[in-house]
Amino acid sequence: MDHFLYRDGILHAEDVPLTEIAAQVGTPFYCYSVATLTRHFRLFDEALAGTDHLVCYAMKANSNMAVLKLMGDLGAGIDVVSGGEYRKAQAAGVPGERIVFSGVGKTQEEMRLALEGGIRQFNVESEPEMAALNEVALSLGVQAPIAIRVNPDVDAKTHEKIATGKSENKFGIPIARAREVYALAATLPGLKVVGVDVHIGSQLTSLEPFELAYSKVAELTQALRSDGHDIVRLDLGGGLGIPYERSNAAPPLPVEYGEMVKRVLGDLGCEIEIEPGRLIAGNAGVLVSQVIYVKNGEGRDFLILDAAMNDLVRPAMYAAHHDIVPLVEPAPGTEQAPYDIVGPVCETGDTFAKSRMMPPVAAGDLVAFRSAGAYGAVMASEYNTRPLVPEVLVSGDHVAVIRARPSFDDIINRDTIPEWL
């Protein structure tokens, strides 16, 4: 569910017509709903009720400071994957004891930053990373709390570019070697083992891969405890999918996921951490764009929009689907026609959809890309010297621009021409 609905024939964000925001900030722009973000976080929190748990929002999905502040105020932890994300999370007011640091390539500088600023745990992914973290921790006279990420070799049955739990992926250590690596960690005085970490991929639409992975984690936890390790925390990652195509069957609900987690892992007495990102932010945002031209081609017609692949790269990168709807609601029974929906960037890859059935639209009309709140603005670029699009937050009838569109002077003045040219 989201809070982007037609009212009186106009698509609204909560109580605000998106046409009014377009008139205020121009197109294209991202718009997020506080009510949807809040609802989705609480669904996860309630799904794990009765267990010791922390929902850590995966900020790589949408790292706007306003979104982070909202999550922190709701009681969320934050999952970060870089020093920059760590700094943003703290700047948004999230305390270090609620920040989990993931990622395969943490530098010693990033480790020091987190140890000095406060950290809940590092999810470490290799022996060289453990050695580096041990060195930094000892230099500061502290112990670094760690969970070791294990790779359970489970096929998440998702897009190959967002699968992370198979043996050929770069993430984690093979689960078959886990006891050996945990034994090594126990010999490093700068590290304190607190848990096990696993994350098998993103946009999963079935609970079966999760259950397979978590069952392996349960067995590993018992084996590690028999080896003398005090495993008190299980970090289960994120990955639960969202319904990008509303005509398709919906992915499992958070409550169903929570029931499975309790059934598979509940007897271990561990604190549970989960790291949802897409399911919290995805359906909480739309990208609004204007039709520049309707072009009649040979054998196909094109809708040429003012949004492009640099604004929303998912279709070009993953062949990802986003429902695209007009801001003015079509009359019931309106006949539709197929269009290739494209942007203005000089790349054939700047294509959002092919042969997509759409009601009649004309130059100047506005359309919205649904389910664009995750991996949209965070992955945007200024390719073709196109300014990053603004981000807008709506709560009820309140509207705030939470990232402004930069001017062309802003873009040009960031570059420096050396005196010798």
C-alpha positions as CSV (number, residue, x, y, z in Angstrom):
1,M,0.0,0.0,0.0
2,D,1.1,3.6,-0.6
3,H,-0.4,7.1,-0.3
4,F,-0.3,8.1,-4.0
5,L,-3.9,7.9,-5.0
6,Y,-6.2,9.7,-7.5
7,R,-8.6,12.2,-6.0
8,D,-11.0,14.2,-8.1
9,G,-9.2,12.9,-11.2
10,I,-5.6,14.1,-10.1
11,L,-2.9,11.9,-8.6
12,H,-2.1,13.1,-5.1
13,A,0.8,12.5,-2.7
14,E,-1.2,12.1,0.6
15,D,-3.3,15.4,0.5
16,V,-1.3,17.3,-2.1
17,P,-1.9,17.2,-5.9
18,L,1.3,16.2,-7.6
19,T,0.4,18.8,-10.3
20,E,0.8,21.5,-7.7
21,I,4.2,20.3,-6.8
22,A,5.2,20.2,-10.4
23,A,4.1,23.8,-10.9
24,Q,6.2,24.8,-7.8
25,V,9.5,22.9,-8.5
26,G,9.4,21.9,-12.1
27,T,9.9,18.5,-13.6
28,P,11.3,16.0,-13.2
29,F,11.2,15.6,-9.4
30,Y,11.0,12.8,-6.8
31,C,8.3,12.9,-4.2
32,Y,8.2,10.9,-1.0
33,S,5.3,10.2,1.4
34,V,5.9,10.4,5.1
35,A,2.8,8.3,5.8
36,T,4.0,5.5,3.5
37,L,7.6,5.5,4.9
38,T,6.2,5.4,8.5
39,R,3.7,2.6,7.7
40,H,6.3,0.4,6.1
41,F,8.8,0.8,8.9
42,R,6.1,-0.1,11.5
43,L,5.0,-3.1,9.5
44,F,8.5,-4.6,9.9
45,D,8.8,-3.5,13.6
46,E,5.4,-5.1,14.4
47,A,6.3,-8.3,12.4
48,L,9.1,-9.0,14.9
49,A,7.0,-8.1,18.0
50,G,7.7,-10.4,20.8
51,T,11.4,-10.8,19.9
52,D,14.4,-8.8,20.9
53,H,15.0,-7.0,17.6
54,L,16.2,-3.9,15.8
55,V,15.0,-2.8,12.3
56,C,18.0,-1.2,10.7
57,Y,16.9,0.9,7.6
58,A,19.3,0.2,4.7
59,M,20.0,3.8,3.7
60,K,21.6,2.9,0.4
61,A,18.0,2.6,-0.9
62,N,17.3,6.3,-0.2
63,S,19.8,8.4,1.8
64,N,18.1,11.8,1.9
65,M,18.7,13.4,5.3
66,A,15.0,14.0,5.9
67,V,14.3,10.3,5.3
68,L,17.1,9.3,7.7
69,K,15.8,11.7,10.3
70,L,12.3,10.3,10.0
71,M,13.6,6.7,10.3
72,G,15.8,7.6,13.4
73,D,12.8,9.3,15.1
74,L,10.8,6.2,14.5
75,G,13.4,4.2,16.4
76,A,15.1,2.6,13.4
77,G,18.7,1.6,13.3
78,I,20.6,2.4,10.1
79,D,22.6,0.0,7.9
80,V,25.5,1.9,6.3
81,V,28.0,0.8,3.6
82,S,30.5,3.7,3.5
83,G,32.0,6.4,5.6
84,G,29.9,8.9,3.8
85,E,26.7,7.1,4.8
86,Y,28.0,6.8,8.4
87,R,28.5,10.5,8.5
88,K,25.0,11.2,7.1
89,A,23.4,8.8,9.5
90,Q,25.0,10.6,12.5
91,A,24.3,14.0,11.0
92,A,20.6,13.0,10.9
93,G,20.7,12.3,14.6
94,V,21.0,8.5,14.6
95,P,23.3,7.4,17.5
96,G,26.3,5.1,16.9
97,E,24.8,2.3,18.9
98,R,22.1,2.0,16.3
99,I,24.4,2.0,13.3
100,V,25.6,-1.2,11.6
101,F,28.5,-0.9,9.1
102,S,28.3,-3.4,6.2
103,G,30.2,-3.7,2.9
104,V,33.1,-5.6,1.5
105,G,35.6,-2.8,1.1
106,K,35.7,-0.8,4.4
107,T,38.9,1.2,4.6
108,Q,40.9,1.7,7.8
109,E,40.0,5.3,7.7
110,E,36.3,4.4,7.7
111,M,36.8,1.9,10.5
112,R,38.5,4.5,12.6
113,L,35.7,7.0,11.9
114,A,33.1,4.5,13.1
115,L,35.0,3.3,16.2
116,E,35.6,6.9,17.3
117,G,32.0,8.0,16.6
118,G,30.3,4.9,18.0
119,I,29.1,1.8,16.2
120,R,26.7,-1.1,17.0
121,Q,28.7,-3.6,15.0
122,F,30.8,-4.1,11.9
123,N,29.6,-6.9,9.5
124,V,33.0,-8.1,8.4
125,E,33.4,-10.0,5.1
126,S,36.9,-11.4,5.0
127,E,40.0,-12.3,7.0
128,P,42.0,-9.3,5.6
129,E,39.2,-7.0,6.8
130,M,39.3,-8.6,10.2
131,A,43.1,-8.1,10.4
132,A,42.7,-4.4,9.4
133,L,39.9,-3.8,11.9
134,N,41.8,-5.5,14.7
135,E,44.8,-3.2,13.9
136,V,42.7,-0.1,14.0
137,A,40.8,-1.1,17.2
138,L,44.1,-1.8,19.0
139,S,45.5,1.5,18.0
140,L,42.5,3.2,19.6
141,G,42.5,1.0,22.7
142,V,39.1,-0.4,22.0
143,Q,37.4,-3.6,20.9
144,A,35.4,-3.6,17.7
145,P,32.1,-5.5,17.9
146,I,31.7,-7.8,14.9
147,A,29.4,-10.2,13.1
148,I,30.9,-12.2,10.3
149,R,29.0,-12.3,7.1
150,V,28.6,-15.8,5.9
151,N,27.7,-16.8,2.3
152,P,25.2,-19.7,2.5
153,D,25.3,-20.4,-1.3
154,V,21.6,-20.0,-1.6
155,D,20.1,-18.9,-4.9
156,A,17.8,-15.9,-4.1
157,K,16.1,-16.2,-7.5
158,T,16.5,-12.5,-8.2
159,H,18.3,-10.4,-10.9
160,E,21.9,-11.5,-11.1
161,K,23.2,-8.0,-10.4
162,I,21.4,-7.9,-7.0
163,A,22.0,-11.5,-5.9
164,T,24.5,-11.7,-3.1
165,G,24.2,-15.1,-1.4
166,K,25.6,-17.5,-4.1
167,S,29.1,-18.9,-4.0
168,E,30.3,-16.8,-7.0
169,N,29.2,-13.5,-5.4
170,K,31.8,-11.2,-3.8
171,F,30.1,-11.1,-0.4
172,G,30.9,-12.8,2.8
173,I,32.9,-16.0,3.6
174,P,31.8,-19.5,2.5
175,I,29.6,-20.9,5.3
176,A,31.7,-24.1,5.2
177,R,34.7,-22.1,6.4
178,A,32.8,-20.1,9.0
179,R,34.0,-22.0,12.1
180,E,37.6,-21.6,11.0
181,V,37.2,-17.9,10.5
182,Y,35.4,-17.4,13.8
183,A,38.2,-19.3,15.5
184,L,40.6,-16.8,13.9
185,A,38.5,-13.8,15.1
186,A,38.7,-15.1,18.7
187,T,42.5,-14.8,18.6
188,L,42.4,-11.1,17.6
189,P,42.3,-9.0,20.8
190,G,40.8,-5.9,19.0
191,L,37.7,-7.8,18.0
192,K,34.7,-8.9,19.9
193,V,32.4,-11.5,18.2
194,V,28.8,-10.7,18.9
195,G,26.9,-12.4,16.1
196,V,26.4,-13.9,12.6
197,D,25.4,-11.9,9.5
198,V,23.8,-13.1,6.3
199,H,22.3,-11.3,3.3
200,I,21.4,-13.2,0.1
201,G,20.1,-10.5,-2.2
202,S,17.5,-7.9,-3.1
203,Q,13.9,-7.9,-4.5
204,L,13.1,-11.4,-3.3
205,T,9.5,-12.4,-4.0
206,S,9.5,-15.7,-2.1
207,L,10.3,-16.7,1.5
208,E,11.8,-20.0,0.5
209,P,15.4,-18.6,-0.2
210,F,15.3,-16.7,3.1
211,E,14.2,-19.9,5.0
212,L,17.0,-22.0,3.4
213,A,19.6,-19.4,4.4
214,Y,18.3,-18.8,7.9
215,S,18.1,-22.6,8.6
216,K,21.8,-22.7,7.7
217,V,22.5,-19.8,10.0
218,A,20.6,-21.6,12.8
219,E,22.8,-24.7,12.5
220,L,25.9,-22.5,12.3
221,T,24.9,-20.6,15.4
222,Q,24.6,-23.8,17.4
223,A,28.0,-25.0,16.1
224,L,29.7,-21.7,17.0
225,R,28.3,-21.8,20.5
226,S,29.6,-25.3,20.9
227,D,33.0,-23.9,19.9
228,G,32.8,-21.4,22.7
229,H,31.6,-18.2,20.8
230,D,29.0,-16.0,22.5
231,I,26.6,-15.5,19.6
232,V,23.9,-13.1,20.9
233,R,22.9,-11.4,17.6
234,L,21.8,-12.5,14.2
235,D,21.8,-10.0,11.4
236,L,19.5,-11.3,8.6
237,G,20.0,-8.6,6.1
238,G,17.2,-7.3,3.9
239,G,15.9,-8.1,0.5
240,L,12.1,-8.6,0.7
241,G,10.7,-7.4,-2.6
242,I,8.0,-4.9,-3.5
243,P,5.2,-5.2,-6.2
244,Y,6.7,-3.1,-9.0
245,E,4.1,-4.5,-11.4
246,R,0.7,-4.1,-9.7
247,S,-0.9,-6.7,-12.0
248,N,1.4,-9.4,-10.6
249,A,1.1,-11.4,-7.4
250,A,2.3,-9.4,-4.4
251,P,5.5,-10.5,-2.7
252,P,5.3,-11.9,0.9
253,L,4.2,-9.4,3.6
254,P,6.5,-8.4,6.4
255,V,4.2,-10.2,8.9
256,E,4.7,-13.4,6.9
257,Y,8.4,-12.8,6.9
258,G,8.4,-12.2,10.6
259,E,6.5,-15.4,11.3
260,M,9.1,-17.4,9.3
261,V,12.0,-15.7,11.2
262,K,10.4,-16.6,14.6
263,R,9.8,-20.2,13.5
264,V,13.3,-20.8,12.1
265,L,15.4,-18.8,14.6
266,G,13.2,-18.1,17.6
267,D,14.5,-20.9,19.8
268,L,18.1,-19.5,19.6
269,G,17.4,-16.6,22.0
270,C,19.3,-14.2,19.8
271,E,18.6,-10.5,19.1
272,I,17.4,-10.2,15.5
273,E,18.5,-7.4,13.2
274,I,16.9,-6.9,9.8
275,E,18.0,-4.4,7.2
276,P,15.1,-3.5,4.9
277,G,15.6,-0.7,2.5
278,R,13.6,-1.2,-0.7
279,L,10.4,-2.3,1.0
280,I,10.4,0.7,3.3
281,A,11.3,3.4,0.7
282,G,10.3,1.9,-2.7
283,N,6.6,2.4,-2.8
284,A,7.0,5.6,-0.7
285,G,8.2,7.6,-3.7
286,V,7.3,8.5,-7.3
287,L,9.3,10.3,-10.0
288,V,7.2,12.8,-11.9
289,S,8.1,13.8,-15.4
290,Q,6.6,15.8,-18.3
291,V,6.1,14.6,-21.9
292,I,8.3,16.6,-24.2
293,Y,7.1,15.1,-27.5
294,V,4.9,12.3,-28.8
295,K,6.9,11.0,-31.7
296,N,5.4,8.7,-34.4
297,G,8.1,6.3,-35.6
298,E,8.1,3.5,-38.1
299,G,6.2,0.7,-36.6
300,R,6.2,2.2,-33.1
301,D,5.4,5.4,-31.3
302,F,7.5,7.1,-28.6
303,L,6.8,9.2,-25.5
304,I,9.8,11.3,-25.0
305,L,10.0,12.5,-21.4
306,D,12.1,15.1,-19.6
307,A,13.3,12.4,-17.1
308,A,16.1,10.2,-18.3
309,M,18.3,7.3,-17.4
310,N,20.5,9.6,-15.3
311,D,17.5,10.4,-13.1
312,L,16.2,6.8,-12.8
313,V,18.8,4.2,-14.0
314,R,17.0,1.0,-12.9
315,P,15.3,0.3,-16.2
316,A,18.6,0.8,-18.2
317,M,20.7,-1.1,-15.6
318,Y,18.4,-4.0,-14.6
319,A,15.6,-3.9,-17.3
320,A,13.5,-3.0,-14.2
321,H,9.8,-2.4,-14.5
322,H,8.1,0.7,-13.1
323,D,4.4,1.4,-13.6
324,I,4.0,4.7,-15.4
325,V,0.7,6.5,-15.0
326,P,-0.7,9.9,-16.1
327,L,-1.2,12.5,-13.3
328,V,-4.7,13.2,-14.8
329,E,-6.8,10.1,-14.3
330,P,-8.0,8.5,-17.5
331,A,-11.8,8.1,-17.8
332,P,-13.0,4.5,-17.3
333,G,-12.8,2.5,-20.5
334,T,-10.3,4.9,-22.1
335,E,-8.6,3.1,-25.0
336,Q,-4.9,2.5,-24.7
337,A,-2.1,2.2,-27.2
338,P,1.5,0.9,-27.0
339,Y,4.4,3.4,-26.7
340,D,8.2,3.1,-26.2
341,I,8.7,5.5,-23.2
342,V,12.2,7.1,-23.4
343,G,14.3,10.0,-22.1
344,P,16.3,12.7,-23.9
345,V,19.8,11.3,-23.2
346,C,21.8,10.4,-26.3
347,E,21.8,6.6,-25.5
348,T,19.6,3.9,-26.9
349,G,19.7,2.5,-23.4
350,D,17.8,5.6,-22.2
351,T,14.6,3.6,-22.4
352,F,12.1,3.2,-19.6
353,A,9.7,0.8,-21.3
354,K,9.0,-0.8,-24.6
355,S,5.5,-1.3,-26.1
356,R,4.0,-0.1,-22.8
357,M,0.2,0.3,-23.0
358,M,-0.7,3.9,-22.1
359,P,-3.9,6.0,-22.3
360,P,-3.6,9.0,-24.7
361,V,-1.1,11.6,-23.6
362,A,0.2,14.7,-25.3
363,A,3.2,17.0,-25.1
364,G,3.1,18.9,-21.8
365,D,1.2,16.1,-19.9
366,L,2.6,14.8,-16.7
367,V,3.3,11.2,-15.8
368,A,4.5,9.5,-12.6
369,F,6.8,6.5,-12.2
370,R,5.5,4.5,-9.3
371,S,7.6,2.6,-6.8
372,A,10.6,5.0,-7.4
373,G,11.4,5.8,-3.8
374,A,14.3,3.3,-3.6
375,Y,17.4,3.2,-5.8
376,G,16.2,6.3,-7.7
377,A,17.6,9.6,-6.5
378,V,20.5,7.8,-4.8
379,M,21.8,6.3,-8.1
380,A,21.2,9.5,-10.1
381,S,24.0,11.3,-11.9
382,E,24.5,14.5,-13.9
383,Y,25.3,12.7,-17.2
384,N,24.8,14.9,-20.2
385,T,25.2,17.9,-17.7
386,R,21.6,17.3,-16.6
387,P,21.1,18.7,-13.0
388,L,20.1,16.2,-10.3
389,V,16.4,16.4,-9.9
390,P,14.9,17.8,-6.7
391,E,13.4,15.6,-3.9
392,V,10.2,16.6,-2.2
393,L,8.7,15.3,1.0
394,V,5.0,15.3,1.7
395,S,3.2,14.8,5.1
396,G,-0.5,15.3,4.9
397,D,-0.9,18.7,3.3
398,H,2.7,19.8,4.1
399,V,5.2,20.0,1.3
400,A,9.0,20.5,1.7
401,V,11.8,20.5,-0.9
402,I,14.4,18.3,0.8
403,R,17.0,18.6,-1.9
404,A,16.9,21.4,-4.4
405,R,17.7,21.2,-8.1
406,P,21.2,22.6,-8.6
407,S,21.6,25.5,-11.1
408,F,23.8,25.1,-14.1
409,D,26.2,27.6,-12.5
410,D,26.4,25.3,-9.5
411,I,27.4,22.5,-11.8
412,I,29.9,24.5,-13.9
413,N,31.6,26.2,-10.9
414,R,32.4,22.8,-9.3
415,D,35.0,22.3,-12.0
416,T,38.4,24.0,-12.0
417,I,40.3,25.0,-15.1
418,P,44.1,25.0,-14.3
419,E,45.9,28.3,-14.9
420,W,48.2,26.7,-17.4
421,L,45.4,25.9,-19.8
